[in-house]
Amino acid sequence: MNAKKKVALISDSDSLSVDYDMPLITDAFKNTDVQADVVFWDESNPDWSMYDAVVLRSPWTYMEKIQPFIEFCQNIEKNSVLLNPVSVIEWNSNKNYLKQLEAQGIPIVPTEIIYSVTEIHHAFDRIQKCDWDVKEVVIKPTIGAYSFGVVRLSVKDIDKIRKHVTYLLELDKGVIVQPYLHTIEEHGETNMIYFNNTYSHAIKKEALLSQHGETKTPDMEYRKIKEASDEEKALAIRILNLVQSSLGLNEPLLYARLDFIEDKNGQPLLLELEITEPSLSLPLTPKCTHMFVQSIINRTPSLEYD
C-alpha cells in the first residue's frame, strides 16, 4: 500500500488565528488523497523529506527574524519542494524590489528608500518632484508584513516623521517613503490573486491608513470581491513574467498577489508584489480555494487528486 502523500502549510502560532485562508485550504485538501499539515516555522523542524511539497502560507512573524527565516526556507529546499522557492523569498522579502521593477519599466507608486535619518529631506525633495500634489506620505519598513510599522503622516509633521523613521532604522530596517495617493479614497486598493500565472480573483480593499498615523487592521470586513480591469490584468501578467525571467525560474510562481492603486488617469500603479506569504482573501470566493489546491498538486508530480 502506498504511503499517503503529504503537504506542509507553513504558519506560526501568532499568525494562524488571523490566517482566514487556512481553514478553507485544509478543508479542500480533505477532498484529496493528500494530507495537509499545518507547521509552525519557528517552533518545528520536521524531516522535510517526508513532505512532497511545502507551501508558505502565514509565517508572518518572519519579519522580526528574517535571516533565521531564510535559513529555514533553505533547509526545506534541500529536502523537499518549497513553493514559492527560496530565491523568490530572498528577493521579495525586502521591498527594495519595487525600485528594481521600476528600473525595468514597471509603473509603481512613487517610492524612495532611505537608510539614515539624514536622507529624509533628500527623499522628500525627490517625492515632491513626482506628478502628485504631495501633502501626506506613507512611511513603512522595507521588511514587514501585515501592516507592521506603516503610518500615514502630513509632510508638515516632520518631527513625527523623523521619530518614526528613527524607530524603524533602530530595528535594522530600511525605510520606504511614498506619497499618499488620494485616489485610494475613492477607488480603494485592488488586490489581484494569481495561481501558476492564471488569474483567480481580485478584491477591493478599503483605504486602511487614517490620518494622524492610525492604521486599521486589514481584516476581511474591509475587503470585497471585484473584477479586475483589463489594464490591471495586463500589468499583472507583465510583472509576473518579468519576475520569472529575472529570477531565472523554470516555472511560474505558484501564488502571487499584486496590489495596485489607480493613478490620476485610472491606470494601475504597483504598490506591492506579495509572493512570499500573501493573504489570498479566499473567504470572499471559496471556490478559488480548489483552484489553489489544484495548483499545488499540479506543481508536484507526486501528488494526485483522489
C-alpha positions as CSV (number, residue, x, y, z in Angstrom):
1,M,0.0,0.0,0.0
2,N,1.4,3.4,-1.0
3,A,2.1,5.9,1.7
4,K,-0.3,8.9,1.9
5,K,1.1,12.0,0.1
6,K,1.8,15.0,2.4
7,V,2.0,18.7,2.1
8,A,3.2,21.1,4.8
9,L,1.4,24.5,5.1
10,I,3.7,26.9,6.9
11,S,2.4,29.4,9.5
12,D,3.2,30.3,13.1
13,S,1.4,30.3,16.4
14,D,1.0,34.1,16.5
15,S,-0.4,34.3,12.9
16,L,-2.6,31.3,12.4
17,S,-5.6,32.8,14.2
18,V,-5.7,35.7,11.6
19,D,-5.0,33.5,8.6
20,Y,-8.5,33.4,7.3
21,D,-7.5,31.3,4.3
22,M,-6.0,28.4,6.2
23,P,-9.3,26.7,7.2
24,L,-10.6,26.7,3.7
25,I,-7.3,25.3,2.4
26,T,-7.1,22.5,4.9
27,D,-10.7,21.6,4.3
28,A,-10.1,21.5,0.5
29,F,-7.2,19.1,1.0
30,K,-9.5,16.7,2.8
31,N,-11.2,16.1,-0.5
32,T,-8.0,14.8,-2.0
33,D,-5.7,11.9,-1.2
34,V,-3.1,14.4,0.2
35,Q,-2.6,15.0,3.9
36,A,-2.1,18.7,4.7
37,D,-0.2,19.5,7.9
38,V,0.0,23.0,9.4
39,V,3.6,23.5,10.6
40,F,4.8,26.5,12.6
41,W,8.0,27.7,11.1
42,D,9.6,29.0,14.3
43,E,8.6,26.0,16.5
44,S,9.2,23.0,14.4
45,N,11.9,21.4,12.2
46,P,10.5,18.1,10.9
47,D,12.1,15.8,8.4
48,W,11.1,17.8,5.4
49,S,11.8,14.9,3.1
50,M,8.5,13.3,4.3
51,Y,6.6,16.1,2.6
52,D,6.0,16.1,-1.2
53,A,5.7,19.9,-1.1
54,V,6.0,22.7,1.5
55,V,3.9,25.9,0.9
56,L,4.4,29.1,2.8
57,R,1.1,30.5,3.9
58,S,1.2,32.7,7.0
59,P,4.6,32.8,8.6
60,W,4.1,36.4,9.4
61,T,6.5,36.7,12.3
62,Y,9.4,36.2,9.9
63,M,9.8,40.0,9.6
64,E,11.2,40.1,13.1
65,K,13.9,37.4,12.3
66,I,14.4,37.5,8.6
67,Q,17.8,35.6,8.5
68,P,16.6,32.6,10.5
69,F,13.5,32.5,8.2
70,I,15.7,32.5,5.1
71,E,17.8,29.7,6.6
72,F,14.6,27.8,7.5
73,C,13.5,28.0,3.8
74,Q,16.9,27.0,2.6
75,N,16.8,23.9,4.8
76,I,13.3,23.0,3.4
77,E,14.5,23.3,-0.2
78,K,17.4,20.9,0.4
79,N,14.9,18.2,1.3
80,S,11.6,19.0,-0.4
81,V,9.8,21.2,-2.9
82,L,9.4,24.7,-1.5
83,L,6.7,26.9,-3.0
84,N,7.4,29.6,-3.8
85,P,11.2,28.8,-3.9
86,V,13.7,30.4,-1.7
87,S,15.2,32.6,-4.4
88,V,11.8,34.3,-4.6
89,I,11.6,34.7,-0.9
90,E,15.0,36.3,-0.6
91,W,14.2,38.7,-3.4
92,N,10.6,39.6,-2.3
93,S,11.2,39.8,1.5
94,N,12.8,43.3,1.0
95,K,10.6,45.8,-0.7
96,N,13.5,47.4,-2.5
97,Y,12.4,45.1,-5.3
98,L,10.0,48.0,-6.1
99,K,12.9,50.1,-7.3
100,Q,14.2,47.2,-9.4
101,L,10.9,46.7,-11.1
102,E,10.6,50.4,-11.7
103,A,14.0,50.4,-13.4
104,Q,12.7,47.6,-15.7
105,G,9.7,49.8,-16.8
106,I,7.0,48.8,-14.3
107,P,4.8,51.7,-13.2
108,I,4.9,51.9,-9.4
109,V,3.7,54.2,-6.7
110,P,6.5,56.8,-6.4
111,T,9.0,55.3,-3.9
112,E,12.1,56.4,-2.1
113,I,14.1,54.2,0.2
114,I,16.3,55.6,2.9
115,Y,18.8,54.0,5.3
116,S,19.6,57.0,7.6
117,V,17.7,60.0,9.1
118,T,19.9,62.3,7.2
119,E,18.3,61.1,4.0
120,I,14.8,62.2,4.9
121,H,15.0,65.7,3.3
122,H,16.5,64.3,0.1
123,A,13.8,61.7,-0.2
124,F,11.1,64.3,0.3
125,D,12.7,66.5,-2.3
126,R,12.5,63.7,-4.8
127,I,9.0,62.7,-3.8
128,Q,7.8,66.3,-4.2
129,K,9.0,66.2,-7.8
130,C,6.6,63.5,-8.8
131,D,3.3,64.2,-10.7
132,W,1.2,64.3,-7.5
133,D,0.5,67.2,-5.2
134,V,2.0,65.6,-2.1
135,K,0.5,66.7,1.2
136,E,0.9,63.4,3.1
137,V,3.4,60.5,2.9
138,V,3.3,56.8,3.8
139,I,6.2,55.5,5.8
140,K,6.9,51.8,6.2
141,P,9.8,49.3,6.7
142,T,11.4,47.7,3.7
143,I,10.9,44.4,5.6
144,G,7.5,44.0,7.0
145,A,4.2,42.1,6.9
146,Y,0.5,42.7,7.9
147,S,0.8,46.5,8.1
148,F,3.6,46.4,10.7
149,G,5.2,49.9,11.0
150,V,3.1,51.5,8.3
151,V,1.9,55.1,9.0
152,R,0.4,58.0,7.1
153,L,1.6,61.4,8.1
154,S,1.4,65.0,6.9
155,V,4.6,66.3,5.2
156,K,4.4,69.2,7.6
157,D,4.7,66.9,10.6
158,I,8.5,66.5,10.3
159,D,9.0,65.7,14.0
160,K,6.7,62.6,13.8
161,I,8.2,61.6,10.5
162,R,11.7,61.8,11.9
163,K,10.7,59.9,15.0
164,H,9.1,57.0,13.1
165,V,12.0,56.8,10.6
166,T,14.4,56.6,13.6
167,Y,12.2,53.9,15.2
168,L,12.3,51.7,12.0
169,L,16.0,52.3,11.5
170,E,16.7,51.1,15.0
171,L,15.0,47.9,14.1
172,D,17.7,47.4,11.4
173,K,15.2,48.0,8.6
174,G,15.4,50.3,5.6
175,V,12.6,52.8,5.3
176,I,10.2,53.4,2.4
177,V,8.7,56.8,1.8
178,Q,5.8,57.1,-0.6
179,P,3.2,59.9,-1.3
180,Y,-0.2,59.1,0.0
181,L,-2.3,58.9,-3.2
182,H,-5.8,60.0,-2.6
183,T,-7.2,58.0,-5.4
184,I,-7.3,55.2,-2.9
185,E,-10.1,57.0,-1.0
186,E,-12.4,56.7,-4.0
187,H,-11.3,53.6,-5.7
188,G,-9.6,51.6,-2.9
189,E,-6.7,49.2,-3.5
190,T,-7.0,46.3,-5.9
191,N,-5.5,43.0,-4.8
192,M,-5.2,40.6,-7.7
193,I,-4.5,36.9,-7.0
194,Y,-2.8,34.5,-9.4
195,F,-2.1,30.8,-9.2
196,N,0.5,29.5,-11.7
197,N,0.2,32.7,-13.7
198,T,-3.5,32.1,-14.0
199,Y,-5.9,34.8,-12.8
200,S,-8.0,33.6,-9.9
201,H,-9.8,36.6,-8.4
202,A,-9.5,40.2,-7.3
203,I,-10.7,42.1,-4.3
204,K,-11.1,45.8,-3.5
205,K,-9.6,46.7,-0.2
206,E,-10.7,49.9,1.5
207,A,-8.2,52.6,2.5
208,L,-6.7,51.4,5.8
209,L,-4.4,54.3,6.7
210,S,-6.3,57.1,8.5
211,Q,-4.8,60.5,9.3
212,H,-2.6,61.1,12.3
213,G,-0.9,57.7,11.9
214,E,-3.6,55.3,12.9
215,T,-3.9,52.1,10.8
216,K,-6.9,49.8,10.6
217,T,-6.2,46.1,10.9
218,P,-6.6,44.6,7.4
219,D,-9.5,42.3,8.4
220,M,-12.0,40.8,6.0
221,E,-14.6,43.5,6.8
222,Y,-12.6,46.0,4.7
223,R,-12.5,43.8,1.6
224,K,-15.0,42.8,-1.1
225,I,-14.8,40.9,-4.3
226,K,-14.4,42.8,-7.6
227,E,-13.5,42.1,-11.2
228,A,-10.1,43.4,-12.2
229,S,-9.8,45.7,-15.2
230,D,-8.1,44.6,-18.5
231,E,-5.3,47.2,-17.7
232,E,-4.8,45.6,-14.3
233,K,-4.7,42.1,-15.7
234,A,-2.2,43.1,-18.5
235,L,0.1,44.8,-16.0
236,A,-0.1,41.8,-13.6
237,I,1.0,39.3,-16.2
238,R,3.7,41.6,-17.4
239,I,5.1,41.8,-13.8
240,L,4.8,38.1,-13.2
241,N,6.6,37.2,-16.4
242,L,9.3,39.7,-15.7
243,V,9.8,38.3,-12.2
244,Q,10.0,34.7,-13.6
245,S,12.6,35.7,-16.2
246,S,14.6,38.0,-13.9
247,L,14.9,35.3,-11.2
248,G,15.6,32.5,-13.7
249,L,12.6,30.4,-12.6
250,N,11.8,27.4,-14.7
251,E,8.1,27.5,-13.7
252,P,5.7,30.3,-12.9
253,L,5.1,31.4,-9.3
254,L,2.7,29.1,-7.5
255,Y,0.9,32.1,-6.0
256,A,1.1,35.9,-6.3
257,R,-0.8,38.8,-5.0
258,L,-0.4,42.1,-6.8
259,D,-1.6,45.2,-5.1
260,F,-2.5,48.2,-7.3
261,I,-3.6,51.8,-6.8
262,E,-5.0,53.9,-9.6
263,D,-3.1,56.9,-10.9
264,K,-4.9,60.1,-11.9
265,N,-5.9,58.6,-15.2
266,G,-7.3,55.4,-13.8
267,Q,-4.3,53.3,-14.7
268,P,-2.8,50.9,-12.3
269,L,0.4,51.5,-10.3
270,L,2.1,48.7,-8.4
271,L,2.0,49.3,-4.6
272,E,3.4,45.9,-3.6
273,L,4.0,42.5,-5.0
274,E,3.3,39.8,-2.4
275,I,4.9,36.5,-3.4
276,T,6.2,35.3,-0.1
277,E,3.2,34.8,2.2
278,P,0.2,36.7,0.9
279,S,-3.2,36.7,2.3
280,L,-5.5,35.5,-0.5
281,S,-8.9,36.6,0.7
282,L,-10.3,33.1,0.0
283,P,-13.4,33.5,2.3
284,L,-14.8,36.0,-0.2
285,T,-14.6,33.5,-3.0
286,P,-14.3,30.0,-1.5
287,K,-14.4,28.2,-4.9
288,C,-11.0,29.7,-5.7
289,T,-9.6,27.6,-2.8
290,H,-9.9,24.5,-5.0
291,M,-8.0,26.3,-7.8
292,F,-5.2,26.9,-5.3
293,V,-5.1,23.4,-4.0
294,Q,-5.2,22.0,-7.6
295,S,-2.3,24.4,-8.5
296,I,-0.2,22.9,-5.6
297,I,-1.0,19.4,-6.8
298,N,-0.2,20.3,-10.4
299,R,3.2,21.6,-9.4
300,T,4.1,18.5,-7.5
301,P,4.0,15.4,-9.8
302,S,3.9,13.0,-6.9
303,L,0.6,14.5,-5.8
304,E,-2.7,13.5,-7.3
305,Y,-6.4,14.1,-6.6
306,D,-8.2,11.1,-5.2
